[in-house]
Amino acid sequence: MLLGEGKWKFLVDTMFYKGEALLAVGEKDGGYDIQIELTGMDMPENTFEDIEVDEETNTVTGIAHTSLLPGKDIPFGLTVEGDTASGFLKIPFMGKIRLRDGVRIG
């Protein structure tokens, strides 16, 4: 089983968006497949790459890319503690967006 595998719901509260982020973590071609959506918003195309796992800290990190910011790297992290989690995305021009109060929903 992959670290963080499953479906997660997080709270997001920024000046640009306030609501829930849904994160699906699964396996594809022997690696991670991560999908994210924000409730009430149409999501642009995005990919998650260069994924690394630190089993000591239960953290998955990597780089996301989105069609809204072509050529820009978006570092991300997800730390899992059982059925709870927290995370972040460092979005250019916006700063660090925290994914808070994460709970496994599937």
C-alpha positions as CSV (number, residue, x, y, z in Angstrom):
1,M,0.0,0.0,0.0
2,L,1.2,3.5,-0.9
3,L,1.7,6.1,1.9
4,G,-1.4,8.2,1.8
5,E,-3.3,6.0,-0.6
6,G,-7.1,6.7,-0.6
7,K,-9.4,9.7,-0.9
8,W,-8.9,12.7,1.4
9,K,-10.9,15.8,2.3
10,F,-9.1,19.0,3.4
11,L,-10.1,22.5,4.4
12,V,-8.6,25.4,2.4
13,D,-9.0,29.0,3.5
14,T,-7.2,31.6,1.4
15,M,-8.1,35.0,0.0
16,F,-8.6,33.3,-3.4
17,Y,-10.6,30.2,-2.3
18,K,-12.3,29.0,0.8
19,G,-13.8,25.5,0.8
20,E,-12.8,21.8,0.5
21,A,-10.0,20.2,-1.4
22,L,-10.5,16.6,-2.4
23,L,-7.3,14.6,-3.0
24,A,-7.2,11.1,-4.4
25,V,-3.9,9.2,-4.0
26,G,-3.5,5.9,-5.9
27,E,-1.1,3.8,-7.8
28,K,-0.3,4.0,-11.5
29,D,2.5,2.2,-13.4
30,G,4.2,1.3,-10.1
31,G,4.2,4.9,-8.8
32,Y,1.9,7.5,-7.4
33,D,-1.2,8.9,-9.2
34,I,-2.5,12.0,-7.5
35,Q,-5.6,13.9,-8.4
36,I,-6.9,17.1,-6.8
37,E,-10.1,19.0,-7.1
38,L,-11.6,22.0,-5.3
39,T,-15.3,21.9,-4.5
40,G,-17.3,24.4,-6.6
41,M,-14.4,25.1,-9.0
42,D,-13.5,23.8,-12.5
43,M,-10.0,22.5,-12.1
44,P,-7.4,23.1,-14.8
45,E,-5.3,20.2,-16.1
46,N,-2.6,19.2,-13.5
47,T,0.1,16.6,-12.9
48,F,2.1,15.5,-9.9
49,E,5.7,14.4,-10.6
50,D,9.1,13.7,-8.9
51,I,7.3,12.1,-6.0
52,E,9.4,11.1,-3.0
53,V,8.3,9.3,0.2
54,D,9.9,9.8,3.6
55,E,8.7,6.9,5.7
56,E,10.2,8.3,8.9
57,T,8.0,11.4,8.8
58,N,5.1,9.8,6.8
59,T,5.5,12.5,4.2
60,V,5.0,12.4,0.4
61,T,6.5,15.3,-1.5
62,G,6.9,16.3,-5.1
63,I,6.2,18.9,-7.8
64,A,2.8,19.7,-9.3
65,H,2.3,21.4,-12.6
66,T,-0.9,23.1,-13.9
67,S,-2.1,24.4,-17.2
68,L,-2.9,27.7,-15.5
69,L,0.8,28.3,-14.7
70,P,2.7,26.7,-17.6
71,G,6.4,26.1,-16.8
72,K,6.0,26.9,-13.1
73,D,6.9,24.3,-10.4
74,I,4.4,23.9,-7.5
75,P,6.1,22.1,-4.6
76,F,3.7,20.0,-2.5
77,G,3.7,17.9,0.6
78,L,1.3,15.5,2.3
79,T,1.9,14.2,5.8
80,V,-0.2,11.3,6.9
81,E,-1.0,10.2,10.5
82,G,-3.4,7.2,10.3
83,D,-6.7,8.5,8.9
84,T,-5.7,12.2,9.3
85,A,-3.4,14.3,7.2
86,S,-2.1,17.8,6.5
87,G,-0.4,19.2,3.4
88,F,0.6,22.2,1.4
89,L,1.1,23.6,-2.1
90,K,3.5,26.4,-2.8
91,I,1.9,28.2,-5.7
92,P,3.9,30.9,-7.5
93,F,2.4,34.4,-7.0
94,M,0.1,33.1,-4.2
95,G,2.5,31.6,-1.7
96,K,2.0,28.5,0.5
97,I,-1.5,27.2,0.6
98,R,-2.2,24.9,3.6
99,L,-4.4,21.8,3.3
100,R,-5.7,21.5,6.9
101,D,-7.8,19.1,8.9
102,G,-7.5,16.3,6.4
103,V,-9.5,13.2,6.9
104,R,-9.6,10.0,4.9
105,I,-13.0,9.6,3.2
106,G,-12.3,6.5,1.1
